Amino acid sequence: MVDLSKVSKPTDWPKIRQTIEENVKDVLGTFPQPRIEPQVKVMDEVQFSGYVRRRINYFVEEWQRISAWLFVPEKREDTPAILCCHQATPQGKDEPAGIDGSPRLAFAQHYAELGYVTLAPDSIAAGERATPGLEALDTREHQRDTPSLSPLGKMLFDHIRAVDVLVDTKPVDSERIGVIGHGLGGTNALLLTAFDERVQVCVASCGFTRFSDDRNPERWASDNGLAYLPQLKPALESKKFPFDWEHVLALAAPSPVLLLTALNDPVFPKTTSCKKAVDKAKPIYKLLGAHGAIENYTHRDGHNMTNMGLHMADEWMERWL
């Protein structure tokens, strides 16, 4: 595992960054090739006060179209956009769209009301992409059909395609793209920021516990239900991890990242390790001239997006986008 404390000069970083990126990609798996045009189709739209909500679909792979909710504010030009990643919920994209689920996680609707273009797609095994005969968020079909690409790798690939859609959406300013997510959505938001330089700002709520600190690290390579990273299984057995979450944060630098973490999170316990990851990644941010662009706000409200957390996310997006 790369020791980030050994990076002392900006000129050292490109080579070390490449090594970290390769280590993470080895676990994420191999992306489909080639990337094709999304060919966005609008299925229907509903007018609300100040914005329109469209149900769209587009290609993520040659034979795979997925659906998403696209919110476009009225009478805007050169508008910042936010990709809204849903948590591990059967509703998928409907929760960030404010259709079904927690109002605090209705990110796409919320930020559309604030004047941003927003997009909320379904991840694999959720919403309209749930597998018939399996419970929602069960990724076994994906693992069987595409063993070379982890579920998180597939989600990352699909979210990169979602950024493709946002960049081509009027009136989006392609230089002002952000991402937000809670739980699984927070995990995906961090990975997207690490691997897509078009993403300028990230807010991730309750998205991880460091592998090295996790009381149940096997969660990351489960054989049942939601299997995040099956390729991590050998590392779990040897306790020698090729990377940890501070490396993902370092890959995201210098893009501003706000972590919202809970000290009593039952899903990702021991989240004091999130502070450890931030502390390990901060020198990279400083090295790249982005001191102050990574922060960790901690609360005691469990695995939830709090009102204060949402307020901080709003300020973060406004500040950096």
C-alpha positions in Angstrom: 0.0 0.0 0.0 1.4 3.4 -1.0 2.4 5.6 2.0 1.0 9.0 1.2 3.3 10.6 3.8 6.3 9.9 1.6 5.0 12.2 -1.1 7.1 15.3 -0.4 7.2 17.2 -3.8 4.5 18.0 -6.4 6.8 16.4 -9.0 6.6 13.1 -7.1 2.8 12.9 -7.3 2.1 12.0 -10.9 4.0 8.7 -10.8 2.7 7.9 -7.3 -0.8 8.8 -8.4 -0.6 6.4 -11.3 0.4 3.6 -9.0 -2.5 4.3 -6.7 -4.9 4.5 -9.6 -3.7 1.2 -11.0 -4.1 -0.5 -7.6 -7.7 0.8 -7.3 -8.5 -0.2 -10.9 -7.2 -3.7 -10.3 -9.9 -4.1 -7.6 -12.7 -2.2 -9.5 -12.2 -4.3 -12.6 -12.1 -3.7 -16.4 -14.5 -1.1 -17.9 -16.5 -2.0 -21.0 -15.0 -0.8 -24.3 -15.6 1.2 -26.3 -17.7 4.1 -24.8 -20.5 5.0 -27.1 -22.8 8.0 -27.5 -25.5 8.1 -24.8 -28.2 9.0 -27.3 -30.5 10.5 -24.7 -34.3 10.1 -25.2 -36.9 12.0 -23.3 -39.7 9.7 -22.2 -41.9 12.3 -20.5 -41.7 15.5 -18.6 -43.5 17.3 -15.8 -43.5 21.1 -15.3 -42.9 22.4 -11.7 -42.5 25.9 -10.4 -39.1 27.0 -11.6 -37.9 23.7 -13.3 -39.0 20.8 -15.4 -38.5 17.2 -14.4 -37.8 14.8 -17.3 -37.7 11.0 -17.4 -34.9 10.1 -19.8 -33.0 7.1 -20.9 -29.6 6.7 -22.5 -27.0 4.1 -23.4 -24.3 3.2 -20.8 -23.2 0.2 -22.9 -23.9 -0.9 -26.5 -26.9 -3.0 -25.6 -27.8 -1.4 -22.3 -30.0 1.7 -21.8 -30.8 3.0 -18.4 -33.3 5.5 -17.1 -32.8 8.6 -15.0 -34.6 11.7 -13.7 -33.2 14.9 -15.2 -34.2 18.3 -13.6 -33.6 21.5 -15.6 -34.3 24.9 -14.1 -36.1 27.5 -16.2 -34.5 30.5 -17.8 -30.9 29.6 -16.9 -27.7 29.8 -18.9 -24.2 28.3 -18.1 -25.7 26.5 -15.2 -23.8 24.3 -12.7 -24.9 20.7 -12.6 -25.0 18.0 -9.8 -25.1 14.3 -10.3 -27.2 12.8 -7.4 -26.2 9.2 -6.5 -28.9 7.2 -4.6 -28.2 5.2 -1.4 -28.7 1.4 -1.2 -32.5 1.6 -1.5 -35.0 -0.4 -3.7 -36.4 2.9 -5.0 -33.2 3.8 -6.7 -33.4 7.1 -8.5 -36.9 7.9 -7.2 -35.5 8.8 -3.8 -33.1 11.6 -5.0 -35.9 12.7 -7.3 -38.2 13.3 -4.3 -40.8 10.8 -5.6 -40.4 8.0 -3.0 -38.1 7.9 0.1 -36.5 10.3 2.6 -37.1 14.0 1.9 -33.6 14.7 3.2 -32.2 12.5 0.4 -34.2 14.2 -2.4 -31.0 15.8 -3.7 -32.0 16.1 -7.3 -35.3 17.9 -6.5 -33.6 20.0 -3.8 -30.8 21.3 -5.9 -33.1 21.9 -8.9 -35.1 24.2 -6.7 -31.8 26.0 -5.9 -31.2 26.5 -9.6 -28.8 23.6 -10.5 -29.3 21.1 -13.3 -29.5 17.7 -11.6 -29.5 14.1 -12.8 -30.5 11.0 -10.7 -29.9 7.6 -12.5 -30.6 4.1 -11.3 -27.6 2.0 -10.2 -27.4 -1.7 -11.1 -29.9 -3.8 -9.1 -32.0 -0.8 -8.0 -35.1 0.9 -9.2 -35.9 -0.1 -12.8 -32.6 -2.0 -12.9 -33.6 -4.5 -10.1 -33.1 -8.1 -11.2 -36.4 -10.1 -11.5 -36.4 -12.9 -8.9 -33.8 -11.3 -6.7 -34.2 -8.7 -3.9 -33.2 -5.2 -4.7 -29.5 -4.4 -4.4 -28.6 -8.1 -5.0 -25.7 -7.9 -7.5 -25.3 -11.7 -8.1 -26.5 -11.5 -11.7 -24.0 -8.8 -12.5 -21.2 -10.8 -10.9 -22.2 -13.9 -12.9 -22.5 -12.1 -16.2 -19.5 -9.7 -15.8 -17.0 -11.3 -13.3 -14.2 -9.1 -14.5 -16.0 -5.9 -13.3 -17.0 -5.4 -9.7 -20.4 -4.0 -8.8 -18.8 -0.8 -7.6 -16.7 -0.7 -10.8 -19.9 -1.0 -12.9 -21.5 1.8 -10.8 -18.5 4.0 -11.4 -18.6 3.3 -15.1 -22.3 4.1 -15.3 -21.8 7.3 -13.3 -19.1 8.4 -15.7 -21.7 7.9 -18.4 -24.1 10.0 -16.4 -21.5 12.8 -16.4 -21.4 12.4 -20.2 -25.1 13.1 -20.3 -24.8 16.2 -18.0 -22.0 17.7 -20.1 -24.2 17.5 -23.2 -27.3 18.9 -21.5 -28.3 22.5 -22.1 -27.9 24.8 -20.2 -25.1 23.0 -18.3 -21.7 24.6 -17.8 -19.4 21.6 -18.4 -16.7 23.2 -16.2 -19.0 23.2 -13.2 -20.1 19.6 -12.4 -20.6 18.3 -8.8 -21.7 15.1 -7.3 -23.5 14.2 -4.0 -24.6 11.0 -2.4 -25.4 9.3 0.9 -24.5 5.7 1.9 -23.8 3.8 -1.2 -24.3 7.1 -3.0 -21.5 8.6 -1.0 -19.3 5.7 -1.9 -20.0 6.2 -5.5 -19.6 10.0 -5.3 -16.1 9.6 -4.0 -15.1 7.0 -6.6 -16.5 9.2 -9.4 -14.6 12.3 -8.1 -11.4 10.2 -8.0 -11.7 8.9 -11.6 -13.5 11.6 -13.5 -11.6 14.9 -13.6 -14.7 16.7 -15.0 -16.2 16.4 -11.5 -15.2 19.6 -9.7 -17.0 19.2 -6.3 -18.1 16.3 -4.1 -20.2 15.8 -1.0 -20.2 12.3 0.4 -22.4 11.3 3.4 -21.8 8.1 5.4 -19.9 6.5 2.5 -17.2 4.3 3.9 -15.1 2.9 6.8 -11.4 2.3 6.0 -10.8 -1.3 5.2 -8.0 -1.4 7.7 -10.2 -0.2 10.5 -13.5 -1.9 9.5 -14.7 -4.4 12.2 -16.4 -6.3 9.4 -14.3 -5.8 6.3 -15.8 -8.8 4.6 -18.8 -6.6 3.8 -16.8 -5.2 0.9 -16.5 -8.6 -0.8 -19.7 -10.4 0.1 -20.9 -13.4 -2.0 -24.6 -12.5 -1.4 -26.7 -9.4 -1.7 -24.8 -6.2 -2.5 -21.2 -7.2 -3.2 -19.1 -4.0 -3.5 -15.7 -5.3 -4.5 -15.4 -9.1 -4.9 -11.9 -8.7 -6.2 -10.8 -7.5 -2.7 -11.4 -10.9 -1.2 -7.7 -12.0 -1.4 -6.7 -8.9 0.4 -9.3 -9.5 3.1 -7.7 -12.9 3.8 -4.2 -11.6 3.9 -5.0 -8.3 5.6 -2.8 -6.6 3.1 -4.9 -4.1 1.2 -3.7 -2.6 -2.1 -5.3 0.7 -1.2 -7.6 2.3 1.4 -10.0 5.2 1.4 -7.4 7.9 1.9 -6.0 6.8 -1.5 -9.4 7.4 -3.1 -9.5 10.8 -1.4 -6.0 11.5 -2.7 -7.0 10.6 -6.2 -9.9 13.1 -5.9 -7.5 15.9 -5.2 -7.5 18.8 -5.8 -11.3 18.7 -6.3 -13.1 19.9 -3.1 -14.5 17.0 -1.1 -16.8 17.4 1.9 -17.3 14.2 4.0 -20.4 14.0 6.3 -19.8 11.2 8.8 -21.5 9.8 11.9 -19.7 8.6 15.0 -22.6 6.1 15.6 -23.2 4.9 12.1 -24.5 1.3 12.3 -23.9 0.7 8.6 -20.2 1.9 8.5 -19.2 1.7 12.2 -15.9 3.1 13.5 -16.2 6.1 11.3 -13.5 7.9 13.3 -11.4 6.2 10.6 -12.9 8.7 8.1 -11.1 11.5 9.9 -7.9 9.3 9.7 -8.4 9.0 5.9 -8.9 12.7 5.6 -5.8 13.5 7.7 -3.8 11.1 5.5 -5.1 12.7 2.3 -4.7 16.4 3.4 -1.0 16.6 2.6 -1.8 15.7 -1.0 -4.4 18.5 -1.2 -1.9 20.9 0.3 0.8 19.7 -2.1 -1.5 20.4 -5.1 -2.3 23.9 -3.8 -5.8 23.0 -2.5 -5.3 23.4 1.2 -8.8 23.7 2.8 -10.5 21.9 -0.1 -11.2 18.7 1.9 -13.2 18.7 5.1 -14.9 16.2 7.4 -18.0 17.1 9.4 -19.0 14.6 12.1 -22.4 14.2 13.7 -24.1 11.7 16.1 -27.3 11.1 14.2 -26.5 7.7 12.8 -26.6 6.7 9.2 -28.6 9.7 8.1 -28.3 12.9 6.2 -29.0 15.6 8.9 -30.5 19.0 8.3 -27.2 20.5 9.3 -25.4 18.2 6.9 -27.7 19.3 4.0 -27.1 22.9 5.0 -23.3 22.3 4.9 -23.6 20.5 1.5 -25.5 23.5 0.1 -22.8 25.9 1.3 -20.1 23.6 -0.1 -21.7 23.4 -3.6 -22.3 27.2 -3.6 -18.8 27.9 -2.6 -17.0 25.6 -5.1 -19.4 25.5 -8.0 
